[in-house]
Amino acid sequence: MSDLNRAEIARSQLMYDANRKSVGVAYLLLIFLGGFGAHRFYLGRTGSAVAMLLLNLFGWVTVWLGVGLILLGFAWLWLFVDLFLVPGIARSHNMRLANDLTGGHPAMI
């Protein structure tokens, strides 16, 4: 193996390690900042993170009307479902990252 290939593999490994997502960090964000969609922002799911954030904000703003309770109920149900989805989302992100860094050759990582 040439020095250029070793350097390329080492660079890919370093980039992977620097950019991979941790399931533990995602769970901590979900537990402490889940209402803000922080775990989804962290995992790269920006669209659904913004939706979760807005759902919670509108829920709390309209809670005095009674409508907010329904919105918050949906948001909390979504958070509960995310307890089971986080590992798969993190794994998907990490596999996509590995493929991007190796040009579709995950054996390099």
Secondary structure, DSSP 8 states (H G I E B T S, - for coil): --HHHHHHHHHHHHHHHHH---HHHHHHHHHHHGGGTHHHHHTT-HHHHHHHHHHHHHHHHTGGGSHHHHHHHHHHHHHHHHHHHHHHHHHHHHHHHHHHHHTS-GGG-
